[in-house]
């Protein structure tokens, strides 16, 4: 689970129904973790790890070296390309909810999607040439729109993205 490390996360609800959504997680060494949820966890949702974001591309720029405490890191950047065609529920999920679930179509002009972004960072300390999490500390979380809880799975609080020309 990448969120147990420093990571960047993208949450996408492309039909805006505040139910079904996709989660993509990335870390500095290029690992991608993706999943689909038909409902929020707190409402009985289950993560579907069999879903894959086919065709996703990412480019990472490291400003330092990962997991090496002998140098000074100043950060990292990621660029992500997510094909619209990959945003369709896995065939293993019975969609027993609204009929307006998107099926990988390109968004129309004027369409609005619900989204959020999260940066998770842990407090670390040097041990030898590596790092370990500081005992008794929790992760720091920065988000695009506030959740009012340490829980990114609260779709009512996500921001909206408007597609234009």
C-alpha positions in Angstrom: 0.0 0.0 0.0 1.8 3.1 -1.2 0.0 5.5 1.2 2.2 3.9 3.9 5.1 5.8 2.2 5.5 9.4 0.9 3.1 9.5 -2.0 0.9 11.6 -4.3 -2.7 10.5 -4.8 -5.4 11.4 -7.4 -9.1 10.7 -6.8 -11.5 10.9 -9.7 -15.3 10.7 -9.8 -15.9 11.2 -13.5 -19.7 10.9 -13.4 -20.1 13.2 -10.4 -22.5 10.9 -8.7 -20.5 11.0 -5.4 -20.4 7.2 -5.3 -18.2 5.4 -7.8 -14.6 6.6 -8.2 -11.0 5.8 -9.0 -7.9 6.2 -6.9 -4.4 6.4 -8.2 -1.3 6.6 -6.0 2.3 7.3 -7.0 5.6 7.3 -5.1 9.0 8.7 -5.9 10.5 5.4 -7.2 7.8 5.1 -9.9 5.3 2.6 -8.2 1.7 3.1 -9.2 -1.2 1.7 -7.2 -4.7 2.0 -8.6 -8.1 0.9 -7.5 -11.8 1.4 -8.1 -14.5 1.9 -5.5 -18.2 1.7 -6.1 -18.9 3.4 -2.8 -17.0 5.2 -0.1 -15.4 2.8 2.5 -17.5 4.4 5.3 -20.7 3.6 3.3 -19.8 -0.1 2.8 -17.5 0.3 -0.2 -14.9 -2.3 -1.1 -11.7 -1.6 -3.0 -11.5 -3.4 -6.3 -7.8 -3.9 -6.9 -8.4 -5.9 -10.1 -9.1 -2.6 -11.9 -6.1 -1.2 -13.7 -5.7 2.2 -15.2 -4.6 1.0 -18.6 -2.4 3.3 -20.6 -1.5 5.5 -17.6 1.9 7.3 -18.0 3.9 9.1 -15.4 7.2 10.9 -15.4 9.1 11.5 -12.1 11.8 14.1 -11.5 13.8 13.5 -8.3 15.5 16.5 -6.7 17.9 14.3 -4.9 18.1 10.5 -4.5 15.4 8.3 -3.0 16.1 6.5 0.3 19.7 7.7 0.6 20.4 9.8 3.7 23.9 10.7 2.7 22.7 13.5 0.4 20.2 16.3 0.6 16.9 15.9 -1.2 14.8 18.9 -2.0 11.7 17.2 -3.4 10.2 15.4 -6.4 7.8 16.2 -9.2 5.4 14.0 -11.1 3.6 14.4 -14.4 0.6 12.1 -15.0 -1.3 11.3 -18.1 -4.5 9.4 -17.5 -6.4 8.2 -20.6 -10.1 8.9 -20.4 -10.7 5.4 -21.9 -9.3 3.8 -18.8 -11.9 5.3 -16.5 -14.5 2.6 -16.7 -15.5 0.2 -13.9 -14.0 -3.3 -13.9 -16.2 -6.0 -15.3 -16.2 -7.7 -11.9 -18.3 -5.0 -10.4 -22.1 -5.2 -10.6 -23.3 -1.6 -11.0 -26.4 -1.6 -9.0 -26.6 2.1 -8.7 -27.2 5.0 -11.0 -27.3 4.4 -14.8 -25.2 7.4 -15.6 -21.9 5.8 -14.8 -19.3 7.0 -17.3 -17.7 4.3 -19.5 -14.4 5.8 -20.6 -15.9 8.5 -22.9 -14.1 11.8 -23.5 -15.8 14.4 -21.3 -18.1 16.9 -23.1 -17.5 20.6 -23.0 -19.3 21.9 -19.8 -19.1 18.5 -18.1 -18.0 18.6 -14.4 -16.1 15.9 -12.6 -15.4 15.6 -8.9 -11.8 15.2 -8.0 -9.3 15.6 -5.2 -5.5 15.3 -4.8 -3.5 14.3 -1.8 0.2 14.5 -0.8 1.1 12.1 2.1 4.4 12.6 3.9 5.7 10.8 6.9 8.1 12.1 9.5 11.4 10.2 9.1 14.7 10.0 10.9 18.1 8.9 9.6 19.3 5.4 10.4 22.6 4.5 8.8 22.3 5.5 5.1 18.5 5.1 5.1 15.4 6.3 6.9 12.8 5.0 9.2 9.5 6.5 10.3 9.7 8.4 13.6 8.0 6.3 16.2 4.6 7.6 17.5 4.1 10.0 14.5 1.3 10.0 11.9 1.5 11.0 8.3 1.0 14.7 7.3 -1.6 15.1 4.6 -2.0 18.0 2.2 -5.1 18.1 0.0 -6.6 20.2 -2.8 -9.9 20.6 -1.1 -10.4 20.1 2.7 -12.0 16.8 3.8 -12.6 17.9 7.5 -11.3 14.5 8.5 -8.2 12.4 7.7 -10.1 10.5 5.1 -9.8 11.3 1.4 -12.9 9.1 0.7 -15.5 11.8 1.4 -16.7 12.7 -2.0 -19.0 15.5 -0.8 -15.9 17.6 -0.1 -14.0 17.0 -3.3 -13.5 19.9 -5.7 -15.0 20.1 -9.2 -13.2 20.2 -12.5 -15.0 21.9 -15.4 -14.1 20.8 -18.9 -13.9 23.7 -21.4 -12.5 24.2 -24.9 
